[in-house]
Amino acid sequence: MQNIDNLYPITDRMLPREAKEDLLGQHGTLLWMTGLSGSGKSTVALALERELHRRGRLVRLLDGDNVRTGINKGLGFSAEDRTENIRRIAEVSKLFVETGIITIACFVSPTRDLREMAREIVGDEDFKEIYISTPLEECERRDVKGLYARARRGEVKNFTGISAPFEAPEHPALSLDTSRLAVEESVQKIIELLAI
């Protein structure tokens, strides 16, 4: 291994992104997975994380479970809090990406404006929007927590797809309908997108 000081002379700045990517042998990128609740985002994301790890890639998965209990603990579901939730996720994702880590962000992120804000924070060249386009009817059929049924009865307010809108991406890098594709097929299409 070459001396890092010869490649990147010591200055008052942190090591550049290139040094970190060279060490890892990979390019940092953000896979932003969006889609309705029950569309299969988490299932695909978990399988993708494992497949990338099997291929020797350093990967970090961000989802509601690990973000809402930590960095976004205390945020509610008002429009302002939802925006702040996505902003923080994008900022954290950017840090991972600039370290050369393949980052998977798995969030409903229902509006184009929210996803565009995330793209602007991370940078267009590092942001790949993946739309899990599973139809609403299939998402409702899969609803193990009964949230869609509760939303249809008016018990859950502002539920995306029922009482709150979901704006489908206009030009996603990839669109996957998990009612037609097996998890393994979806993962393979994402691997092809990454050209790994």
ABEGO torsion letter per residue (X at the ends): XBBAAAABBBBABBBBAAAAAAAAGBBBBBBBBBEBBGAGAAAAAAAAAAAAAAAGBBBBBBBAAAAAABAABGBBABAAAAAAAAAAAAAAAAAAAAAGBBBBBBBAGABAAAAAAAAAAAEAAABBBBBBABBAAAAAAABAAGAAAAAAAGABBGBBGAABBBBBBABBABBBBAAABBAAAAAAAAAAAAGX
